[in-house]
Amino acid sequence: MMVMKHGEIHLNEQCKYGLGKPRSSSELRTFLKNLLDKKPKKVIDYNKLFIMISFIGLVIEAASSVLNLVSTHVFVSERTKHMAAVIFYITCIIVTVAMIISSALAIKESVNNKKLIQDSSETSGKKNSNESIKRNRLIKRQADIQISENSLTIISQLMWIVVSVTSLTMLFTVGNNPTLDQLSLFLSVTAPFLGILSCVLRLVDANISRKTGNSEKQKRQARSFTILCAVILAFEVIHCNCHILEAISLGGRMHDLYNYQNTAVLCLELVTVLVFIVAFFIEKYIDSKAEKEHDSGVNSHHSGSLDDASITSTESQLSIQGC
């Protein structure tokens, strides 16, 4: 009895339960075509999710910087500033929580991938070639880097949550509090540094993906993500300096962020955010264009020959072996 696996469906099971062979060749071809067209379950790309959440956060930062610049040259009431600060910090908490969840899930996936590689290496033993052993070591190293980068992201995001919560607390209740001010100052200076370290590791991670990709598409995506990570790293370095200057100037009173009136720093912060947003859209455009060209080339080359060859081969085996 012949068994053909495709999407966890077995042809011998069709025979076993009395379904038998299709009545005609056309029905058989339709049946096999449906099996071959089944697609595997999609997995979450945590790199893309990280970029998307970062993009949303930067749009919020850009809007905040614009309001801050406007308030330095045009009169804006304290009530409006108060409301804007509340909305800003609540929105930041939501985005930050989303980033923490994404990073935690990414760590879980990296741990599972590392365990699978270890189990595979132990099972294969000496059968693996030197190239395979090197690749497995590279993937293990990449998994360790991914765990570290996402751990740093979680820690830095938790720090920003504390800054946001303390700022909201001072906005609604106690006003200026020296202890909370010092805590906000420390976290506002430390969190950006952790963000830079995380971006450095993400750049190394993306560079490794260029070598470990299983297909040309994966390698191309890794190349574009490497470039975007380099842009993010440059942005983080500049943004980090802006945050530190802002936090020191305010003395940790982050709830008064719309009273910060250093035009040069605010303009630099806004420009870097806008540059990242532009780079994000350019990368998406280039990647989608390259993917369309790749898919059209693959489809034109394989659409007729691959499916027909698979179906014809399976038909011939079924006709010889039967059910």
C-alpha positions as CSV (number, residue, x, y, z in Angstrom):
1,M,0.0,0.0,0.0
2,M,1.4,3.4,-1.0
3,V,1.6,6.2,1.5
4,M,2.0,9.9,0.5
5,K,2.2,12.5,3.2
6,H,1.2,16.1,2.5
7,G,-0.2,18.4,5.2
8,E,-0.4,15.3,7.5
9,I,-2.9,13.6,5.2
10,H,-2.2,9.9,4.2
11,L,-3.6,8.4,1.0
12,N,-3.7,4.9,2.5
13,E,-6.1,6.2,5.2
14,Q,-8.5,7.1,2.3
15,C,-8.4,3.5,1.3
16,K,-8.5,2.1,4.8
17,Y,-11.8,3.7,5.6
18,G,-13.5,2.7,2.4
19,L,-13.0,5.9,0.4
20,G,-11.0,4.0,-2.2
21,K,-9.5,5.5,-5.4
22,P,-11.3,8.4,-7.1
23,R,-13.6,7.2,-9.8
24,S,-11.8,8.9,-12.7
25,S,-8.4,10.3,-13.6
26,S,-9.8,13.9,-13.5
27,E,-11.1,13.3,-10.0
28,L,-7.8,11.8,-8.9
29,R,-5.9,14.8,-10.3
30,T,-8.3,17.2,-8.5
31,F,-7.9,15.2,-5.3
32,L,-4.1,15.3,-5.5
33,K,-4.1,19.0,-6.5
34,N,-6.0,19.9,-3.4
35,L,-3.4,18.0,-1.3
36,L,-0.5,19.6,-2.9
37,D,-2.0,23.1,-2.6
38,K,-2.4,22.8,1.2
39,K,-0.1,25.3,2.9
40,P,1.7,24.8,6.2
41,K,0.6,26.8,9.2
42,K,2.1,30.3,9.3
43,V,4.4,31.2,12.2
44,I,4.8,34.6,13.8
45,D,7.7,36.6,12.6
46,Y,8.8,38.3,15.8
47,N,11.3,40.5,14.0
48,K,8.5,42.1,12.0
49,L,6.4,42.3,15.1
50,F,9.2,44.1,16.9
51,I,9.5,46.6,14.0
52,M,5.8,47.2,13.8
53,I,5.5,47.9,17.5
54,S,8.6,50.1,17.4
55,F,7.0,52.0,14.5
56,I,3.8,52.6,16.4
57,G,5.8,53.9,19.4
58,L,7.8,56.2,17.2
59,V,4.7,57.7,15.6
60,I,3.5,58.5,19.2
61,E,7.0,60.0,19.9
62,A,6.8,62.1,16.8
63,A,3.3,63.4,17.7
64,S,4.6,64.3,21.2
65,S,7.7,66.1,19.8
66,V,5.5,68.1,17.5
67,L,3.3,69.2,20.4
68,N,6.4,70.0,22.4
69,L,7.8,72.2,19.6
70,V,4.5,74.0,19.2
71,S,4.3,74.7,22.9
72,T,7.7,76.3,22.9
73,H,6.6,79.0,20.3
74,V,2.9,79.1,20.8
75,F,1.0,79.5,24.0
76,V,-0.6,76.2,25.1
77,S,-2.6,76.0,28.3
78,E,-1.4,73.9,31.3
79,R,-4.7,72.0,31.1
80,T,-3.9,71.0,27.5
81,K,-0.4,70.0,28.4
82,H,-1.7,68.0,31.3
83,M,-4.2,66.1,29.1
84,A,-1.6,65.5,26.4
85,A,0.8,64.1,29.0
86,V,-1.8,61.7,30.4
87,I,-2.7,60.5,26.9
88,F,0.9,60.1,26.0
89,Y,1.9,58.0,29.0
90,I,-1.2,55.8,28.9
91,T,-0.6,55.1,25.2
92,C,3.1,54.4,25.9
93,I,2.1,51.9,28.6
94,I,-0.1,50.0,26.1
95,V,2.6,49.9,23.4
96,T,5.2,48.9,26.0
97,V,3.1,46.0,27.3
98,A,2.7,44.8,23.7
99,M,6.4,44.9,23.2
100,I,7.0,43.0,26.4
101,I,4.5,40.3,25.4
102,S,6.1,40.0,21.9
103,S,9.6,39.8,23.4
104,A,8.5,37.1,25.9
105,L,7.0,35.0,23.1
106,A,10.1,35.5,21.0
107,I,12.2,34.2,24.0
108,K,10.0,31.1,24.3
109,E,10.4,30.4,20.6
110,S,14.2,30.8,20.7
111,V,14.4,28.4,23.7
112,N,12.3,25.9,21.8
113,N,14.4,26.2,18.7
114,K,17.6,25.8,20.7
115,K,16.2,22.6,22.3
116,L,15.2,21.2,18.9
117,I,18.7,21.8,17.6
118,Q,20.3,20.1,20.6
119,D,17.9,17.1,20.4
120,S,18.6,16.8,16.6
121,S,22.4,16.9,17.2
122,E,22.2,14.2,19.9
123,T,20.0,12.0,17.8
124,S,22.1,12.3,14.6
125,G,25.4,11.8,16.5
126,K,28.3,11.4,14.1
127,K,26.1,11.3,11.0
128,N,26.2,15.1,10.7
129,S,28.7,16.7,8.3
130,N,31.1,19.4,9.4
131,E,29.0,21.9,7.5
132,S,25.8,20.8,9.3
133,I,27.6,20.9,12.7
134,K,28.9,24.4,12.1
135,R,25.4,25.5,11.0
136,N,23.8,24.0,14.2
137,R,26.4,25.8,16.3
138,L,25.6,29.1,14.5
139,I,21.8,28.6,15.1
140,K,22.4,27.8,18.8
141,R,24.5,31.0,19.1
142,Q,21.8,32.9,17.3
143,A,19.2,31.5,19.8
144,D,21.3,32.7,22.7
145,I,21.6,36.2,21.1
146,Q,17.8,36.3,20.6
147,I,17.2,35.4,24.2
148,S,19.6,38.1,25.3
149,E,18.3,40.8,23.0
150,N,14.6,40.2,24.0
151,S,15.5,40.0,27.7
152,L,17.2,43.4,27.4
153,T,14.1,44.7,25.6
154,I,11.8,43.4,28.3
155,I,14.0,45.1,31.1
156,S,14.2,48.4,29.2
157,Q,10.4,48.4,28.5
158,L,9.7,47.6,32.2
159,M,11.7,50.6,33.1
160,W,9.7,52.8,30.7
161,I,6.5,51.5,32.3
162,V,7.8,52.5,35.7
163,V,8.6,56.0,34.3
164,S,5.1,56.3,32.8
165,V,3.4,55.1,35.9
166,T,5.3,57.5,38.2
167,S,4.6,60.3,35.8
168,L,0.9,59.5,35.8
169,T,1.0,59.3,39.6
170,M,2.5,62.8,39.9
171,L,0.1,64.1,37.3
172,F,-2.9,62.9,39.2
173,T,-1.9,63.1,42.8
174,V,1.3,64.2,44.6
175,G,2.8,66.6,42.1
176,N,6.6,66.9,42.4
177,N,8.1,64.2,44.6
178,P,11.9,64.2,45.0
179,T,12.1,60.4,45.4
180,L,9.9,59.7,42.3
181,D,11.8,62.4,40.4
182,Q,15.2,60.7,41.1
183,L,13.7,57.3,40.2
184,S,12.4,58.6,36.9
185,L,15.7,60.3,36.2
186,F,17.7,57.1,36.8
187,L,15.3,54.9,34.7
188,S,15.1,57.5,31.9
189,V,18.9,57.5,31.6
190,T,19.3,53.7,32.0
191,A,16.5,52.4,29.7
192,P,17.8,54.0,26.5
193,F,21.3,52.4,27.1
194,L,19.6,49.0,27.4
195,G,17.7,49.8,24.2
196,I,21.0,50.4,22.4
197,L,22.5,47.1,23.6
198,S,19.4,45.3,22.5
199,C,19.7,46.9,19.0
200,V,23.4,45.9,18.8
201,L,22.4,42.3,19.5
202,R,19.5,42.5,17.0
203,L,22.0,43.6,14.3
204,V,24.3,40.6,15.1
205,D,21.2,38.3,15.1
206,A,20.1,39.7,11.7
207,N,23.6,39.2,10.3
208,I,23.6,35.6,11.4
209,S,20.2,35.0,9.7
210,R,21.8,36.0,6.4
211,K,24.0,32.9,6.8
212,T,21.5,30.5,8.2
213,G,18.6,31.2,5.9
214,N,17.1,28.1,4.3
215,S,16.0,29.9,1.1
216,E,16.9,32.8,-1.0
217,K,13.8,34.6,0.2
218,Q,14.8,34.2,3.9
219,K,18.3,35.4,3.1
220,R,17.0,38.5,1.2
221,Q,14.6,39.3,4.1
222,A,17.5,38.9,6.6
223,R,19.6,41.4,4.5
224,S,16.9,44.0,4.4
225,F,16.3,43.5,8.2
226,T,20.0,43.9,8.8
227,I,19.9,47.3,7.1
228,L,16.9,48.3,9.0
229,C,18.5,47.2,12.3
230,A,21.5,49.4,11.5
231,V,19.1,52.3,10.9
232,I,17.4,51.5,14.2
233,L,20.8,51.4,16.0
234,A,21.8,54.8,14.7
235,F,18.4,56.2,15.6
236,E,18.7,54.7,19.2
237,V,22.1,56.3,19.8
238,I,20.8,59.7,18.8
239,H,17.4,59.2,20.6
240,C,19.2,58.0,23.7
241,N,21.2,61.2,23.9
242,C,18.0,63.3,23.4
243,H,16.2,61.4,26.2
244,I,19.2,61.8,28.6
245,L,19.4,65.5,27.9
246,E,15.6,65.9,28.4
247,A,15.6,63.8,31.6
248,I,18.6,65.7,33.1
249,S,17.1,69.1,32.1
250,L,13.8,68.2,33.7
251,G,15.5,66.8,36.8
252,G,13.5,63.6,36.4
253,R,10.2,65.4,36.4
254,M,9.0,63.5,33.3
255,H,5.4,64.5,34.0
256,D,6.5,68.0,32.9
257,L,7.8,66.8,29.6
258,Y,5.8,69.5,27.7
259,N,7.6,72.2,29.7
260,Y,10.9,71.1,28.1
261,Q,11.8,73.9,25.7
262,N,15.2,73.1,24.2
263,T,14.3,73.6,20.5
264,A,17.5,72.1,19.1
265,V,17.1,68.8,21.0
266,L,13.4,68.6,20.2
267,C,14.1,69.2,16.5
268,L,16.9,66.6,16.5
269,E,14.5,64.1,18.2
270,L,11.7,64.8,15.7
271,V,14.1,64.5,12.7
272,T,15.5,61.2,13.8
273,V,12.0,59.8,14.3
274,L,10.9,61.0,10.9
275,V,14.1,59.5,9.3
276,F,13.3,56.1,10.9
277,I,9.7,56.3,9.7
278,V,10.9,57.0,6.1
279,A,13.4,54.2,6.3
280,F,10.7,51.9,7.5
281,F,8.5,52.6,4.5
282,I,11.4,52.4,2.1
283,E,12.5,49.0,3.4
284,K,8.9,47.8,3.2
285,Y,8.6,49.0,-0.4
286,I,11.9,47.4,-1.5
287,D,11.1,44.1,0.3
288,S,7.6,43.9,-1.2
289,K,8.9,44.7,-4.7
290,A,11.7,42.1,-4.4
291,E,9.2,39.5,-3.1
292,K,6.8,40.1,-6.0
293,E,9.6,39.7,-8.5
294,H,10.8,36.5,-6.8
295,D,7.3,35.1,-6.6
296,S,6.5,35.9,-10.2
297,G,9.7,34.3,-11.3
298,V,9.1,31.1,-9.3
299,N,5.5,30.8,-10.4
300,S,6.3,31.2,-14.1
301,H,9.1,28.6,-13.8
302,H,7.4,26.0,-11.6
303,S,3.7,26.5,-11.7
304,G,3.1,24.1,-14.7
305,S,6.0,21.7,-14.3
306,L,6.1,21.1,-10.5
307,D,2.4,20.4,-9.8
308,D,1.9,18.3,-13.0
309,A,5.1,16.3,-12.3
310,S,4.0,15.6,-8.7
311,I,0.5,14.6,-9.7
312,T,1.6,12.5,-12.6
313,S,4.2,10.7,-10.4
314,T,1.6,10.0,-7.7
315,E,-0.9,8.9,-10.3
316,S,1.5,6.4,-11.8
317,Q,2.4,5.0,-8.3
318,L,-1.3,4.7,-7.4
319,S,-2.0,2.9,-10.7
320,I,0.8,0.4,-10.1
321,Q,0.3,-0.2,-6.4
322,G,-3.4,0.5,-6.0
323,C,-5.2,0.6,-2.8
